[in-house]
Amino acid sequence: MLHGSTELVAIVGSPITQVKSPENFNRWFQANRQDLAMLPIDIREDALDAFIETLRGWQNLRGVVVTVPYKQVLAGRLDEVSERAAALGTVNVIRRQADGRLLGDNVDGEGFLNAACLNGFQARGKRALVIGAGGVGSAIAWSLCQAGVASLVLADASAARCESLAGLLGKAFAEVPIEIGYESLESFDLLVNATPAGMGGTGELPLPTALLEGLRASTLVADVVTSPEITPLLAAARERGCAVQTGAQMAFAQLGNLGHFMGVTPLQL
Ligand code: NAD
């Protein structure tokens, strides 16, 4: 129930009907008797400037979760962003300060690490492969480096994206050996699909099928795709005896990070 006293958070994107954050946050607010609510906002790109100005003056709004396609465009319009959001050039959450200043961060990678931790995986000292050097792949790669992986291999259909991500990670984490491209899966403790391959029941894998022969049962295989929950990659990994991590697990595991940054939940829900 909304009251005159209810403070708000929002999730902004376009389209917005597919997002699960409003039901997840509102369930948590209700269960914890918080006078808070999350609104879904679908906004046109040509209205973003006015939206940002409105956020600055919106006194009962604590923060905004940012989703596709505005993670990049909004990163450049805030008053301050975290070091990782600045390096990645993307935000997925905004906090509105009491004085109207807007601060941004990107916690996609933290959500990934939280989910991995719940699956019994600690990144420190591990060898990781991240396929997909776009928005979410970059955030995951950043957090893996920050968590102290022994080595990181990047792959993407776009060589330019891989090189640019390897360049920015190399500057921020000089101690982590970073390579581009792979010929076998044998040496990896963690394999991440951070591409949309397999989304919407296409049956597509993000890598050549033949390479799955080299996948070891001890490798954690993670996918960012949320629908279907068990992607073709995760199904193939399960067949080979691997533990798997779904995109839904990653999304759920970052609710606390999003809520904490906006100042409305603890870090761990
Ligand atoms: P993006 O467009 O920024 O990046 C995708 C990258 O994948 C691109 O660099 C592209 O070149 C590469 N790519 C596409 N197909 C490929 C293939 N077959 N092989 C190699 N590279 C390929 O997109 P994004 O914002 O990073 O989102 C990627 C996916 O992650 C989407 O499906 C999105 O829904 C999902 N996502 C999930 C979560 C979550 O919490 N689970 C969070 C954010 C995004």
Residues whose N, C-alpha, C, O or C-beta is under 5 A from the ligand:
A	BS01	NAD	G132 A133 G134 G135 V136 G137 D156 A157 S158 R161 A194 T195 P196 A197 M199 L205 P206 V224 V225 G247 A248 M250 A251
